[in-house]
Amino acid sequence: MNKEILKHTTKYEDELIEDLRDSEEAQAYLEEALKVYDEDGDIQALLLAMRDVAEAQGGVGQLAKRMHRSRQYLYDVFAYKPQLDNLLDILSGLGFRIRLERKEVTTERAPVAMR
């Protein structure tokens, strides 16, 4: 690729991290990730969103300090399928919490898939 073009462009990730420094942007990003998780059960997208917000807030090391946890703990949570309490702990460290909202329930319910 032309080096002159690269010199005047930024990576998508850099712009995303810059945007996520705004708490309202971070909240909207996490809410969308939770919505996608609710729809398809893809925990990896949610974990990626949480890592992105952590990066925007100073990185995993800073988040670990706020949570009084080790960096390795967070890396392990991000690398594997975490338990709900781990996710809530990380969201709290990022300055967010989960709120419940009602959704329409059909009379015929599909079995809940184990994730």
VMD Tcl script that draws the C-alpha trace (Angstrom):
set ca {
  {0.00 0.00 0.00}
  {1.18 3.53 -0.67}
  {3.23 4.78 2.31}
  {1.94 8.34 1.79}
  {-1.66 7.15 2.20}
  {-0.79 5.17 5.32}
  {0.92 8.21 6.82}
  {-2.36 10.16 6.69}
  {-4.75 7.48 7.91}
  {-5.44 5.95 11.28}
  {-6.31 2.42 12.18}
  {-9.95 1.69 12.94}
  {-9.01 0.40 16.38}
  {-7.27 3.68 17.27}
  {-10.36 5.69 16.37}
  {-12.61 3.25 18.24}
  {-10.51 3.49 21.40}
  {-10.54 7.28 21.16}
  {-14.35 7.28 20.80}
  {-14.73 4.89 23.75}
  {-12.99 7.34 26.06}
  {-16.35 9.13 26.15}
  {-18.45 7.36 28.80}
  {-21.67 7.68 26.79}
  {-20.01 6.12 23.74}
  {-18.62 3.33 25.91}
  {-22.05 2.69 27.39}
  {-23.72 2.53 23.97}
  {-20.98 0.19 22.72}
  {-21.40 -2.17 25.68}
  {-25.19 -2.06 25.42}
  {-24.99 -3.06 21.76}
  {-22.58 -5.89 22.61}
  {-25.01 -7.13 25.27}
  {-27.86 -6.92 22.77}
  {-25.92 -9.02 20.27}
  {-25.05 -11.49 23.02}
  {-28.74 -11.72 23.93}
  {-29.61 -12.44 20.30}
  {-26.95 -14.96 19.35}
  {-25.13 -16.00 22.52}
  {-21.72 -14.96 21.13}
  {-19.76 -14.24 24.30}
  {-16.61 -13.39 22.34}
  {-18.15 -10.19 20.92}
  {-19.12 -9.10 24.43}
  {-15.66 -9.86 25.80}
  {-14.06 -7.94 22.92}
  {-16.27 -4.92 23.67}
  {-15.27 -5.08 27.33}
  {-11.58 -5.28 26.39}
  {-11.99 -2.30 24.03}
  {-13.56 -0.18 26.78}
  {-10.86 -1.28 29.21}
  {-8.24 -0.19 26.67}
  {-9.94 3.19 26.30}
  {-9.88 3.63 30.08}
  {-6.14 3.09 30.38}
  {-5.73 -0.60 29.66}
  {-6.22 -3.91 31.39}
  {-3.62 -3.06 34.02}
  {-5.54 0.04 35.14}
  {-8.79 -1.92 35.19}
  {-7.14 -4.63 37.31}
  {-6.01 -1.99 39.82}
  {-9.52 -0.51 40.07}
  {-10.93 -3.99 40.60}
  {-8.21 -5.01 43.09}
  {-7.45 -8.01 40.88}
  {-4.39 -9.17 38.98}
  {-3.91 -8.51 35.29}
  {-3.65 -12.26 34.82}
  {-7.13 -12.69 36.30}
  {-8.55 -10.35 33.65}
  {-6.61 -11.97 30.83}
  {-7.93 -15.35 31.94}
  {-11.52 -14.06 32.04}
  {-11.15 -12.53 28.58}
  {-9.60 -15.72 27.19}
  {-12.20 -18.20 28.44}
  {-15.95 -18.34 28.89}
  {-16.42 -16.38 32.11}
  {-19.03 -16.81 34.81}
  {-21.67 -14.11 35.23}
  {-20.06 -12.83 38.42}
  {-16.78 -12.27 36.53}
  {-18.58 -10.25 33.85}
  {-20.41 -8.18 36.46}
  {-17.14 -7.58 38.30}
  {-15.45 -6.31 35.12}
  {-18.41 -4.13 34.14}
  {-18.34 -2.63 37.62}
  {-14.63 -1.93 37.25}
  {-15.38 -0.18 33.96}
  {-17.94 1.98 35.73}
  {-21.10 0.25 34.49}
  {-23.77 -2.10 35.79}
  {-26.43 -4.20 34.13}
  {-30.06 -3.21 34.42}
  {-32.94 -5.48 33.61}
  {-35.63 -4.46 31.19}
  {-38.76 -6.32 30.30}
  {-39.07 -7.96 26.93}
  {-42.04 -9.52 25.25}
  {-42.41 -13.20 25.95}
  {-44.33 -15.44 23.60}
  {-46.60 -18.10 25.01}
  {-44.39 -20.80 23.51}
  {-40.95 -20.56 25.01}
  {-37.92 -22.13 23.48}
  {-35.65 -24.02 25.85}
  {-32.81 -21.91 27.20}
  {-29.51 -22.95 25.67}
  {-26.62 -23.56 28.03}
  {-23.75 -21.24 27.19}
}
mol new
graphics top color blue
foreach p $ca { graphics top sphere $p radius 0.5 }
foreach p [lrange $ca 0 end-1] q [lrange $ca 1 end] { graphics top cylinder $p $q radius 0.2 }
display resetview
